Amino acid sequence: MTSRADDLNEEVESLKDKAKRITGKAREEYLEHVSDLKEKIKHISGETSEKAKQIIDETGAYIKENPQKAALIGLGVGVGVGLLIGMLIRRK
């Protein structure tokens, strides 16, 4: 009877060790993926920031070159947004 208990105890210990190894590997892989994602997010954020700066610079240059046209475009966008908001408020 003690032999079976000893065998069972050894099996339980073996399973505990396997579980520890598996969770350790899973944790390592998780941390590696998180690190990779952080780097990708930093890279994308940097690219997006650069593109936004470029668009702002181009918009500023366009406004300086075409102030009247830019004002009319701004007015049109403002009217469009105002109408959209008005329609949404009216529906409620």
N, C-alpha and C positions, 0 to 999 in steps of 0.2 A: 504494500500500500504506500509506503514511504517512497518507493521508487517512482511510482506514478506521480506523487505529489512533487517530487524533485524534478521529474521530467516536465511537469506542468509549469513549475516555477521557472525552470530554465527557458521554456518556450515563451513565457510571459516576459522575462528579462530580454530575450532575443527580440521580441516584438517591440519592446520599449526602445531598444537600441536602434532598430530599423526606423521606428517612428521619429526618433530624434534626428537621425541622418536625413530622412526625407524632409522633415520640417526645416532643417538647416539648409539643405539645398534649395528648397522652395523660397526661403527667406533671402538667400544669396541672389537667386534669379530675380526675385521681386525687386530687391534693392538695385540690381543692375539695370532692370527695365526702367525703374523710376529715375535713375541717373541719366539714362539715355533720353528719356522723355524731357527731363529738365534741360538738357543740352539742346534738343530739338526746339523746345519752346523758346529758349534764349535766342537761338539762331533765327527762328521765324519772327520773333519780336523785333530783333534788330533789323531784319529785312523790311518788315512792315513800317517800322519807324523811319527808315531811310526813304521808303516809297512815299510815306505821308509828307515828309519834309520836301521831297521833290515836287509833289503835287501842289503843296502850299506855295512853293517858290514859283512854279509855273502859273498858278492862279494869280499870284501877285503881279507877275510880269504881264499877264494878259489884261488884268485890270488897268495897269499903268498904260498899256498900249491902246486899249479900247475902253475908256472909262464910261462913255455913254451906253455902249452895248452891254457892258457888265452891269450897269445900273438897271437897265431894262430887264436883263435876265434875272437879276436879284428880285426885282419887283414882280416879275412873272412867277417866280418860285414862291415868293411870299404870298401872293394871291392864291396860288394853287394850294398851298398848305393851309391857308385860312379857310378856303372853301371845303377842303377835306375835313378839317376839324369841325367846321360848322355842320356838315352833313352827319358826322359821327355824333355830335351832341344832340342834334335834332332827332335822331333815331331813338335815343334813350328816352 
